[in-house]
Structures are given as C-alpha cells and as structure tokens.
Amino acid sequence: MASRLTPEREAELYTAVLELLREVGYDALTMDAVAARTRCSKATLYRQWGSKPHLVVMALRHDKPVKLAEIDTGSLRGDFDVMLQRTDDCRLEKDTALMRGLAHAVHNNPDLLRAMRELLVEPEMDSLDEVLQRAVRRGEIAADNPALKLLPHMLIGAFVARPLIEDQPVDAAFLSAYVNAVVLPSLGA
C-alpha cells in the first residue's frame, strides 16, 4: 500500500507505537491511544496499516538497529562482529523486554502471530540465511552442517535463557561470548 505519510511522520508514529507498547503492553494498546498520542486520525492509521498487529510489527521492523542484509564483511566472524558492534546494551534490554511481552501476546492473538512471522521473522530469517549462505560459498561453513538450520533457535535461546538462568539481561558482552563459544563453533567457523 502506498504511503501517504512522509518518512519522518512514519518514524514519529512508529516511535509512539513502541513507547505505548512498552508502557501498556500489546493487549492494552489501542488504535485510539496511538491516534491520541500521535495527533493522527484512527482512519489514517487503519488506511495506512490496516490493523493493530500490522502497525505494531511494522514499528518493530522500522526500529531495528541492525539490518542483517546490509552486513557483508567478507567473513562470518566479521559479520557477527559488526552485528555485535551495532548492539546497544540499554536498547537491547528494552527490546528484549518488549519482545518477551510480544512473545506472550502472540499466544492469544493469531493475527499478531501471523504479522510477526510474515513481516518480521521471515524477512530476518531470510537475511540471516543469506549471511550464512555467503559463508558457505566462501567455504567457512559446510553446506550440510546441521547447525545452519538451528542457528535462529540458538540465537533466540540466548535471549530466553540468560534472564531465566542467571536473572541477568542480555547485553553485548554476553552475546559476544555466546557467539564465540556457541554459535561459531557449532557452525565449524
């Protein structure tokens, strides 16, 4: 659908959606609240995004600090290093809490689950797969390595496990240690 909003106005709306989401959670977030916060009509929100799940997921997608598709250093280790360098601890903690809340919300909201998969998860998995396939083509990873298909699970597991096991937030230092001790060795890189 063609945007009638300027990129700046769209970014402002996305920021407001994420602020509200952090304040009240997905279930309590309403299009009325977004409209009031952004001084925008509900009709404009629905015309532009169609639904609350679509708006929320597009806000998440717009806000991503690391665009995997843009990273190509010539080595898998270099690609992961760049990903980690672009990680901000404060933002990571806020985003992890937000994603935990959304992970809970998808269980009761099939439209949110569908939007998350279609607009966020699948594009990210495609980008991650491209990073990995470049490493395969360079000979850094064996094409038949079973860890290739499990890498998304490993990465998501890190975000779930650390707060649960250690009662600590996931931060850049933890992710760096995790990538170097678990991810890269499992890929044979």
N, C-alpha and C positions, 0 to 999 in steps of 0.2 A: 504494500500500500504506500502511496506517495506521501511524503511528509509535507505537512503544511506549516510546520514549525521550523524555526531556524535551528541549526545545530546547538547554538548557545542556549536557546529556550528548552530544547530537548534535554540537554545536560542538566539544566536547572531543575526540570521536572524529575529526572532520574535521581538526582541528589535528594530531593524532597521525599521521593518514594522510599529510598533507602533509610533516610532519617526516621520517617514514620514507622517503617518496618522494624527498625531497631528499638523504637520507643514502645510500640504496642503489639508487635508480633503480626504474623500473617493473618490469622483469623480475625483479629480486631481491626485490621487495616481496611478502610473503605474507600471507594472512589470519591465519596463525599468529602472525606478527610483530605485526600490528595487534592481535590479541587479547591478546597478552602485554603490549604497550606500554600498552594501554588498560584492562587488567584486565577484559576482556569476553570472553564465550564466542564461539568461532567460530560456533556455532549462531545466536547473536543477530545476528552480522554478516551471515550468509547469509540469515537470516529478514528482516532489515531491508533489505538492499541486493541480495541475490541473487547478486552476483558481484563479483570484484575490480574489473573495469572500471567497473561501475556505482558502486561505493563511491568509487573514485578520482575519477571525473568529478563526482560529487555533492560531494565535498570541494572540488574546484576551483571549482565553481559557488557553493558556500556562502561561499567565501573571497574572492569578487570584491569589490574595494573600490569599484568604480564600477558602479552599476546604471543602465544607459542609459535604461531605461523611466521612471526617476524624474526624468530631467532634461528640463525644458522652460522655458527662459528667455525664450522669445518670439523668439529669433533663432538661426540656425545657428551663427554665430560665438560667441554667448553659450553655447550648448550645449557647443561644443568647449572653450571656456574653462573651464567648470565641470568637464568631464571631466578636463582637464589639471590643474586645481587640486587634484583629488582623487588625483593621482598622486604617490606617494612614491618617490623615487629608489632607496632601499635595497630596498624591496619590489619595485619594478619590475625591478631587476637580478636578484633571486632568482626572481621569477616568470618572467622571460624565460628564464633558465637551465632552470627546471623545464619550461617549455613546449617548449624545444628538445629536451630529453630525451624528452618525451612524443611530439613530432613524429617522432622516430626510432622510438620504440616502436610507433607505430600501423602501421608498415610490416610488422611481424611479428605483429601482434595484431589481427585483424579485429574481434574483439569490443570492443576498446578503441576502434578507429576508429568503429565504429557508435555506441558510447556517447558518444564525444566529439561526433559530429555531432548526434545526437538530443538530448542533454541539455545541451550547452554551445554548440556552434557555431550550430545553427539558432535557438535562442532569442536568442542575441546578434545574429545577422543580422536576425531579426525586429525586435528593439528598435532596431537601427541604422537599419533601413528605416523604422521609424516616425518616428525623428528626422528622417530625410531627407524623408519624405513631408510632414511638418509644414512643412518649409522650402519644399517645392514648393507647398503650399497657400497659404503666405504670399507666394509669388512670388519667393523668394530664389534658387530654382534652377528652370531649365526642366525640365519633366516629361520631355522627350525627351533630356536630357543623357546621353550615353553613359557618362560617368564615374560616374553613380549606381550602375550595376551593377558597376563596378570598384573602388568605394571599399574594400570589405573587402580586396581584393587589395593595394591601395595601402598600407593600414594594416599588414597583415601583412608586406608587403615592407619597411617601415621597420624592423621588428624583426629581420628576417633580414639586411638589407643593412648596417646600421651596424657590427655586430660583424665581419662578413666584410670589409667595405671599409676601415674605419677602426680595427679592433681596439679599439673603444670600446663600452661598454654603452649601451643606450638609456636616456636619462634624460628628465626632464620638459622641460628646456631644448631638447633635440634634438627631442622630439615637438612642442613648441610651434612651433619653427622649421619643422618638416616640415609641420604642419597649415597654417601661414600661407603657406608658399612653394609647397606642392604640392597639398594637399587642397582647401583653399578655392578657390584659383584654378581648379583643374580642374573644380570644380562651378559656377564662374561666380559664386561668392558673395563 
